[in-house]
């Protein structure tokens, strides 16, 4: 049986806030969390396509949340 695991670690300011913003995408086989100033996205599945799609979704959402945080920092 095929088992795929992918882990992406991204150093980012306010990692815990960003990780919480990614939480709605978490499933029982993929999750995101903050650790040591990084957002960590872990995916483990038996389907290569699911691994690719989940990591892609996390990264697209990360791309979307960064400008929102930057705007909020400017306003505060």
N, C-alpha and C positions, 0 to 999 in steps of 0.2 A: 504494500500500500504506500502511496505517495504521501509525504507529510512536508508541507512548506511552512517555513517560519521566516517572517521579515520583521526587522526592527529598524526604525528610523529615529535618530536622535538629532534634535535641532536646538542649538543654543539660541536663546531668545530672552529678551527682557520680559519680565512679568510672566514667566513660564507657567506658573500655577493658574493665572487668569486665562491664558491661552489654552491650557489643558482642559479647563472647565468648559470653555467655549466649544471644544471638540467632543465633549462627552456625549452629545446626542447621537453621534455616529458610532458609539461603542455598541458592540454586540457580544454574545458569549464567546466568540472566536477572534475578536479584535478589540483593543482598548488603547486609550491614551491616558497619560498621566505626566505629572511634573516630577523631575528628579535632578537635583544639583544644578539648577538654573537652565535645565533643558526640558523640552517637551519630548516625551518618548511615545512613539506609536508602535504597538506590537500587533502583528497579525499572524495567526497560526491556523492553517486550513489544509485540507487535502486537495484543493483545487487551485492550480496556478492562476487561472483567470480571476478567481475571487481574491487572491492575494494581491494581484496587480490592481484590481479595481478598488479594493479597500485602501491601499496605500495612496493611490491616485486621489481618492475622495478626501482622505486626511490632508494631503498636501494642498489640494485645491481650497479646502476650508481654512487651512493655515494661511494661505495666500490672501484669502478674503478678510481674515480677522486682523492681520497686521495693520492695514491702513485704518481700520476702525479704531484700534488702540492708539495709533499715532494721533488721530484726530481728537480722541478723548483726552490725551495728554496735553495737547495744545489748548483745549478748552478749559482745563482745570488749572 
